[in-house]
Amino acid sequence: MTRLLTLATALAATTLLTATGGGATPTTGELQARVGPGFTITFTTDSGARITTLDPGAYTIQVEDESSDHNFHLFGPGVDRSTTVAGEGKETWTVTFKDGLYTYVCDPHSSSMRGSFTVGSGSPPATGGSSATTAKTKLVLTSGPGFTITLKTAAGKAVKSMRTGTYTMTVRDRSKLHDAHVVAPGFNRRTTVPFVGTQTWKVKLAKPGTLRFLCDSHASSMRGSATVVR
């Protein structure tokens, strides 16, 4: 009888532990992002380990921007957050990561100050989804008529990553108050502020880096970027 009672107690304890989630892998936590004061940018766990993979879920990110020459820009599926280049200080972000590839950069120095990590399966968005992933893809850059600027595929999906290659970009400048400016490794072209109309550009992306698009007159609010990978 004593042995039966002991076995029953052990089974009950095991059942309770399982029901309360003992041994489950956490999918949330606090992360650390830092840029500057030199030409450094890091994204780490609370213990200081560099992040290469994460489970999907909600995370709190403590962001420290320690330079007026840099910013911290994090983007990927469902996430696009950044500090300002001129600003310094600490911010707290709450983000929800989904399966896919995420990138963090300093926008003015994206060729050297950058990193990336995968979430879940780590598979980049499929072709025809939210990213342009093949060469010779048709893209559409629209500036205005309000204070918005967007880069999309011909199907209307926002572009966050693209592969090296040659792209045909339809540039729609819809306001005399704005211009449309694209900057990427080996490419730099813009419309003029008074211009209103449509242009077609051949954009050759020969090496990885960051493609940035903005209105120069309102760059603090009208800007965006896409990661260029091989």
Rosetta blueprint (number, residue, H / E / L):
1 M L
2 T H
3 R H
4 L H
5 L H
6 T H
7 L H
8 A H
9 T H
10 A H
11 L H
12 A H
13 A H
14 T H
15 T H
16 L H
17 L H
18 T H
19 A H
20 T L
21 G L
22 G L
23 G L
24 A L
25 T L
26 P L
27 T L
28 T L
29 G E
30 E E
31 L E
32 Q E
33 A E
34 R E
35 V E
36 G L
37 P L
38 G L
39 F L
40 T L
41 I E
42 T E
43 F E
44 T E
45 T E
46 D L
47 S L
48 G L
49 A L
50 R E
51 I L
52 T L
53 T E
54 L E
55 D L
56 P L
57 G E
58 A E
59 Y E
60 T E
61 I E
62 Q E
63 V E
64 E E
65 D E
66 E L
67 S L
68 S L
69 D L
70 H L
71 N L
72 F L
73 H E
74 L E
75 F E
76 G E
77 P L
78 G L
79 V E
80 D E
81 R E
82 S E
83 T L
84 T L
85 V L
86 A L
87 G L
88 E L
89 G E
90 K E
91 E E
92 T E
93 W E
94 T E
95 V E
96 T E
97 F E
98 K L
99 D L
100 G E
101 L E
102 Y E
103 T E
104 Y E
105 V E
106 C L
107 D H
108 P H
109 H H
110 S L
111 S L
112 S L
113 M L
114 R E
115 G E
116 S E
117 F E
118 T E
119 V E
120 G L
121 S L
122 G L
123 S L
124 P L
125 P L
126 A L
127 T L
128 G L
129 G L
130 S L
131 S L
132 A L
133 T L
134 T L
135 A L
136 K L
137 T L
138 K E
139 L E
140 V E
141 L E
142 T E
143 S E
144 G L
145 P L
146 G L
147 F L
148 T L
149 I E
150 T E
151 L E
152 K E
153 T E
154 A L
155 A L
156 G L
157 K L
158 A E
159 V L
160 K L
161 S E
162 M E
163 R E
164 T L
165 G E
166 T E
167 Y E
168 T E
169 M E
170 T E
171 V E
172 R E
173 D E
174 R L
175 S L
176 K L
177 L L
178 H L
179 D L
180 A L
181 H E
182 V E
183 V E
184 A E
185 P L
186 G L
187 F E
188 N E
189 R E
190 R E
191 T L
192 T L
193 V L
194 P L
195 F L
196 V L
197 G E
198 T E
199 Q E
200 T E
201 W E
202 K E
203 V E
204 K E
205 L E
206 A L
207 K L
208 P L
209 G E
210 T E
211 L E
212 R E
213 F E
214 L E
215 C L
216 D H
217 S H
218 H H
219 A L
220 S L
221 S L
222 M L
223 R E
224 G E
225 S E
226 A E
227 T E
228 V E
229 V E
230 R L
